[in-house]
């Protein structure tokens, strides 16, 4: 978990105002020296990674989803020779989610049984 931007800016401003070293500031605010050094370089945290899939061809994955819509992620991972987590991330990039069938859910049937009848 990252530190808030306001905290990062406070640490850096105290460092400048009091002319403290990186180690002194890190000790004073109970954070790591590496964190303070990273904040000096880029004070705002990164929000996204923007790294494309390297092993998984997204067009082939999209075709695989069309050919095998009911396949489990571990089956796709075996076909592509990657990890299930890699398939999970790639499917998120494609916008593919798990199937949701509310009609087959037990909760839906139970709720339907208790609904008042319309006259």
C-alpha positions in Angstrom: 0.0 0.0 0.0 1.3 3.4 -0.9 1.6 6.5 1.3 -0.8 9.3 0.6 0.5 12.2 -1.6 -0.1 14.7 1.2 2.2 12.7 3.5 4.9 12.4 0.8 4.8 16.1 0.2 5.0 16.8 3.9 8.1 14.6 4.3 9.8 16.3 1.3 8.9 19.8 2.5 10.3 19.1 6.1 13.5 17.8 4.4 13.9 21.1 2.5 12.9 23.4 5.3 15.1 21.9 8.0 17.9 20.9 5.6 17.9 17.2 6.7 19.5 14.3 5.0 17.5 11.5 3.5 18.4 9.1 6.3 17.4 11.7 9.0 14.0 12.3 7.3 13.4 8.6 6.9 14.1 8.0 10.6 12.0 10.9 11.7 8.9 9.8 9.8 9.5 6.1 10.3 9.7 5.3 6.5 12.4 3.6 4.5 15.4 5.5 3.0 14.6 4.0 -0.4 11.0 5.3 -0.2 12.2 8.9 0.5 14.7 8.6 -2.4 11.9 7.4 -4.7 9.6 10.3 -3.6 12.3 12.8 -4.4 12.5 11.4 -7.9 8.7 11.1 -8.4 6.6 12.4 -5.6 3.3 11.2 -7.1 2.6 7.4 -7.1 2.0 5.6 -10.3 -1.6 4.6 -10.9 -1.3 2.2 -13.7 1.4 0.0 -15.1 0.7 0.1 -18.9 2.6 -3.1 -19.6 1.3 -5.1 -22.5 1.1 -8.9 -22.4 4.4 -10.4 -23.5 3.6 -14.1 -23.8 -0.1 -14.1 -24.6 -1.2 -13.0 -28.1 -4.4 -11.1 -27.4 -6.0 -11.9 -30.8 -5.4 -15.6 -30.2 -6.9 -15.3 -26.7 -10.0 -13.6 -28.1 -10.4 -16.3 -30.7 -9.9 -18.9 -27.9 -12.7 -17.3 -25.9 -15.0 -17.5 -29.0 -14.1 -21.1 -29.7 -14.3 -22.3 -26.0 -16.6 -20.0 -24.1 -17.1 -22.4 -21.2 -13.4 -23.2 -20.7 -11.8 -22.7 -17.3 -8.8 -20.3 -16.9 -6.5 -23.2 -16.1 -7.4 -24.9 -19.3 -6.7 -21.7 -21.3 -3.4 -21.3 -19.4 -2.4 -24.9 -20.4 -3.2 -24.2 -24.1 -1.2 -21.0 -24.1 1.6 -22.3 -21.9 1.3 -19.5 -19.3 0.1 -19.2 -15.7 -3.6 -18.9 -14.7 -2.9 -15.5 -13.2 -1.5 -14.4 -16.6 -4.7 -15.6 -18.3 -6.7 -13.8 -15.7 -4.9 -10.4 -16.4 -5.2 -10.9 -20.1 -8.9 -11.6 -19.9 -9.3 -8.4 -17.9 -7.6 -6.5 -20.6 -10.0 -7.9 -23.1 -12.9 -7.1 -20.9 -14.0 -10.7 -20.6 -15.7 -11.6 -17.3 -17.1 -14.7 -15.7 -20.6 -15.7 -16.8 -23.3 -14.7 -14.4 -26.6 -16.6 -14.5 -28.9 -15.1 -11.9 -31.8 -17.4 -12.9 -29.8 -20.5 -11.9 -28.7 -19.0 -8.6 -30.3 -20.5 -5.4 -30.7 -17.0 -3.9 -32.8 -15.9 -6.9 -35.1 -18.9 -6.7 -35.5 -18.4 -3.0 -36.4 -14.8 -3.4 -38.8 -15.6 -6.2 -40.6 -18.0 -3.9 -41.3 -15.3 -1.3 -42.5 -12.6 -3.7 -46.1 -11.7 -3.2 -48.4 -12.8 -6.0 -49.9 -10.2 -8.2 -53.7 -10.2 -8.7 
